[in-house]
Amino acid sequence: MRIGYPCINRTIGCNANSTFRLKSYSETRLEESIKNNLDCLRRILRFNLENRIFFFRISSDTIPFASHPINRFNWQKCFQEEFEEIGEFIAKNRMRISTHPDQFTLINSLREDIFERSENELKYHAQMLDLMKLDASAKIQIHIGGAYGDKKKSLERFVTRFKELDCSITRRLVIENDDKLYDLNDCLKINAQIQIPVLLDVFIINLTIQEPRQNKSVFSWLQRPE
């Protein structure tokens, strides 16, 4: 089993998710932040290897404002070598990698503009993992989203919107139960329709009660081809 932690290492003295205010945006500042974040990410991964930690969630802030319209900097080309180098280290040492876009990534939103922004955010996460040349085992985990007064229709809208996403995103996407709106059973309903893997958050469910469905969440990872 490969276990680990998300985003922040409080031991080595660097920050891999440094960002800045939108009003302070400049390409120079953006480039400096990206360089800092990637340098720190390398240090974190080396630390993890030395301490036999083989799972890490990469911060969504690795590239500040990556999906924002203000960002027209070609960070993909500028830092291509750095991403490839990090990806080689990850693959060589058989590390598990994931990302988790923030709570504003809502592909089942009633508003088309929010869906479009969410899609752009997911594209960014997929691009980052693709630049590292990681296979489809590197995942992007999201929650189902809002209920918007009609949970059944919101679940259906998630499925519809999922089918509109590019395969570069869907090959990596997994859904996770949350503590308010959508439980494991809801995630499994979606899985039954589109075979998206289900990530089980064990901190917000009672495994004794949910054990049969827990087994189904494991099976969901075997349904979707790489």
N, C-alpha and C positions, 0 to 999 in steps of 0.2 A: 504494500500500500504506500502511495506517495502522498504525504501530507505537507501542509505548508500554511501560508498566511497571505492576506491581501495587501498589496500596494506599498505599505510603509514599513521600513526597517528603522527601529529606534536605537540601534546599536552602533551602526557604522558612521553616523554623523553626516549623512547627506540626504537630500530630498529629491526623489525621482518624479515628483508631481508639482514642481514649482511653476507658478503661473503669475499673472499680474492683471490689473484692472483693464477693462476694455478701453477706457478713455486714455490709457497709457500705451496703447498698441503702436508698435512700429515693427518693421521687419527685422531690424537689428536686435531689438529686445526679444522678439520671438525666436530668432535664430540662437541667441544666447541661452534662452530658457530650454530650448530643445536639446542643445548640446549638453547643458547641465544635466537634464533629465536622463538622457541616454548614457552619459558617463556614470551617473549614479546607479542606473539600472544594471549596468555591467558589474559594478561593485556589489550590488545586492545579490546578483546571481552567483558571483564568485563566493560571497559569504555563505549563501545557501548551500552551495556545493561542498564547501569545507565543513559545514555543519550537518550534512546529509539531509538537507531539506529540499525536496524535489517537486514541490508545487509552489507556484507564485501567481498572484493575480496582478497583471500590469495595470497601472493607473490609467484612467481615461484622460488625465491631464498631461500625459506624456507629450502630446502636441497641443499646447494651449490654443483655444479657439479653432481647432482643426476643422470643424464643420460650420463655422460662422462665416457669413458672406464677406466679412472684412478681411479674412485670411486668403490672400491670393498668392502667398509665397509657395513655391514649389518645394516643399519640405521633403516630398517623396524622392525627388532627384538629388537634392542637396545632401540628404542623409542616407542614401541608399546603401552605401558601403557599411555604415554603422549598423543599420538594421540587419543586413545580411550576416555581419560578424556576430551580432547578438543571437540571431537565429541559429547559426552554426553551433554556438556554445550550448544553447538550449537542446538542440537535437542530439548533439554528441553526448550530452550527459542525461538524456532521457528525462527531461523535466516536463512536468505538466504545467501548461500555461493557460490562463483565461483572462478575459476582460469583462467588465460589468458597467455598461453605460448608466448614466444617472437616472433618477426617477422621472425626469422629464422626457425620457425616450418612451413614447406611447404610440405604438403602431395601431392600436385600436381606438384612437381618439376620434371623437365626432368631427373634429375640425381637420380639414384637408391640409391646412398649412402646418399644423402640428405633426401630422403624419409625415409630410415632406421633410420637416426638420429632423424628425426621428430617423427617417430613412437615411438622410445625409450623415447623421451621427453613427449609424450602423455601418455605413460605407467606410467611414474613417476607421473604425475599429477593424473592419475586415481588411482594409488596405494595409494597416500597420502589421497585422499578422501575416499577410501575403508578402510584404516586403521582407519579413524575416524568413520567408520560404518555409513556414511551418505547415504541416499537414492539417487535415480537418479535425484532428484531435485537440487543437488549440481552439477554444470555444469562446463565444460571446454570449453571456448569460443575461437575460432580461426577465422582468415580471410581465404578466399578461397585460396589466394596465388598469384603467379605470372601469367602473361599472356603468356610470352615466345614467343611472336610474333604470336600467334594463340589462341585467347581468347576462341573460341568454343571448340577446342581440349583440352585446359587447363581445362575448365569446365568438359568436359567428363572424363579427367584424374582424377580430384578430385573425381568424382563419383566412378570410378573404384578402386581407392586407398582406399576410404572410406570402400568399401566392403571387403577389405583385412585386415582391422583393427580388433583387438579382440573386442568382445562385451563389455568387461570391459571398453573400451574406447568409443565405439560408443553409449553406453547407456547414456553417459554424454556429448557428443559432441554437440555443437551448432555453427552455423556460423554467422558471423557479416558482414554487409556491411562496405566497406572502402571508403576513400575519393579520390581514384585515379583510381582503376581498376574495382572493382566489386561493383555495386550498389545493392539496395534492390531487384530490379527485377532479377538480376543474382542469388542472394541467393534463391529467390523463385523458380527459374528454377531448382535449385539443390534439393530444398525441394520437388518439385513435383515428383522427381525420387526416392529419398531415405528417404523422410519424416524426415529429420534432422531439428530440430527447428531453426528458424531464429531470431537472436537477432538484434533489430533495434537500431542503433546509431543515436539518434535524433539530435546530434550536427552537423552532416555532411549532412543532407538532409533537404529539404523544406517540412514540413509535409502538408502544404496546397496543394502542387502539388501532393504529393505522398500518400495522405490519403487513397484511395482505397487499395493500396498495403500495407499500414500500417496495415489495418485490416487483410489482408492475413497473415502478419507476426505473429499476435496474434493467428490466427487459426493454424499456423504451430506447435505451442506448444501443440496442442490438438491431433495431429495425431499420435505421436509416443508413444507407451506404455512405462510405467516406467520399 
